[in-house]
């Protein structure tokens, strides 16, 4: 994958007195604040994890990203754009902009143009002939929607970000009858057993193949990407099994979670990164059993919530399941896509 800090891409021209440069370790504090302001504007709350920002800028997560910041005479970032080489043919774009900067519309236009060039370079490095740019602004953010429209993106989907409170007495929740849930097996040194990780990956690949925007991600890409999250922990990965008519237990579903940063004055939460159920096992309480396991684990860790993200138009009506189990929507984001044909 391309090196994020050794980019051969030309820096975009910005309106005076602004200039573009690659962010570094010294910028982490300013970028935490920029992300915090973005979340406050979009959700009314902020759950920014400084360790996550550090990973994106100068840690493991930086290895699959190219990024720029816009700075003025004080050299403090007031805009930040990241291009994440997610998988072959997929680039996630993340743009954060200080709306109080008079020239921010021009800066945003220049940054989205640069992001497209970076995504094209990543695609050519991989040898693919098409790629999709995917940006996820908060719903109803008309200003960012305007920047994306002018950059050639189109809105394609809405995502509900849902949360459920957790109480201490829920530590005793158990899977439904007929469903067995266990953690991913680990070696004595705490590292996971490869065969279990491969089952998780295969389960998610097959369970999501009929979902919106599904695409294949290699096993190594999948594991590396999830390990980049500072909230990652191998004891937050579970597998579910159901019994066949012959009495054998077969994999039926999986859930992968991470710890969520505490808001100011609050406690940590658990975030459901992925939950998938084998099509053949749907309707047998597998998803509810996995979610009960996650809730119980969060309660044992002293956490006060479990959060997740779901497609508002999910063909499996997943949002209805979550609501029936106590989840409520906190806010919504949107998927804006730009598809590029690089075959010429």
C-alpha positions, 0 to 999 in steps of 0.5 A, a space after each residue: 500500500 502507498 506510504 501516507 507520509 511520502 506522497 508524490 502527489 502535488 500539494 493543492 494551491 490554497 487561498 492566501 494566507 492558507 497552505 496545505 501540508 502533511 500532518 505530523 505528531 505535533 498536530 494531534 492536539 489541534 486535530 483532536 479539537 477539529 474532530 471534536 468540533 465536527 462531532 459537536 456540530 453533527 451530534 451535539 456530543 463528542 466521543 473523540 479518542 485522542 489515541 485514535 487520532 494519534 493512530 491515524 496521524 502517526 500510528 498503525 492507522 496512518 499506514 493505509 492513509 494519505 492526508 493533508 491539513 490546511 494551516 495559516 500563519 500560526 501553522 495550526 490545522 483548521 482543515 483536515 482531509 484523509 483518504 483511507 485505502 480501505 480495500 481494492 476499489 474502495 477509498 474512504 474520504 474523511 473531511 473536517 473543516 473549521 466553518 469559521 474560516 472565511 476561505 473554507 469553501 475554497 479550501 474544501 474544494 481544493 481538498 476534495 480534488 486532492 483526495 480524488 487524486 490520492 484515491 486514484 493513485 491508490 487504485 493504480 498502485 493496486 492495479 484496479 480499473 475502478 474505484 469508489 470514493 465514499 464520504 460520510 457527512 452528518 445528515 442534514 449538513 447542507 454545507 458539506 453536502 454542497 461541497 460534495 455535490 460540487 466535487 461530483 459525489 451523490 448521496 446514496 444511503 442514510 445510516 442510523 447511529 443507535 445506542 442502548 443503555 446498559 445496566 449492571 444487572 444485565 451482566 447475567 444475560 445469556 444466549 437463547 436456547 439452542 444458540 451457543 456463543 463463545 469468544 474467539 479462542 486465544 493462545 496463552 499469550 492472548 493472541 487469537 487462534 488463526 482458524 477462529 479469525 478466518 471463520 469470523 472473516 468468512 462469516 462476515 463476508 457471506 452474511 453481508 454479500 446481499 447488503 448495500 455497498 458490499 465488497 470483498 475485503 481480503 482476510 489480511 486487510 480485514 484483520 489489519 484494519 480492525 487492529 488499527 483501532 485503539 479500542 480494539 481487543 481480541 476479547 471483544 470478538 465472539 462466534 455463535 453456533 447452532 445445532 444441526 439435525 445431526 447434533 453437530 454445532 456449526 458456525 452461525 454468526 459472529 460479532 466484533 466489538 471495540 471499546 468506545 471512548 468516554 465522553 467528557 465526564 462519562 464512562 466508556 461504552 462498547 461499539 459493535 463494529 460488525 454483527 453478521 448471521 449466516 443466511 441459513 441460520 437466520 430466524 433462530 435467535 442468533 443475532 439476539 444471542 450475540 447482542 445479549 453477549 455483548 450487553 452482558 460483557 459491557 455490563 461486566 466491564 462497567 460500561 453504560 452503553 452499547 452503540 452501533 450503526 445500521 443501514 436505514 434501508 437494511 433488507 433484513 430490517 435490522 433497525 427494527 430488531 435493534 429498536 425491539 431490544 432497546 436501541 434508539 437512534 442518536 443521530 444519522 450520517 449519509 453515504 456520498 459516493 463518487 465512482 471513477 472509471 480508470 480503464 482508459 
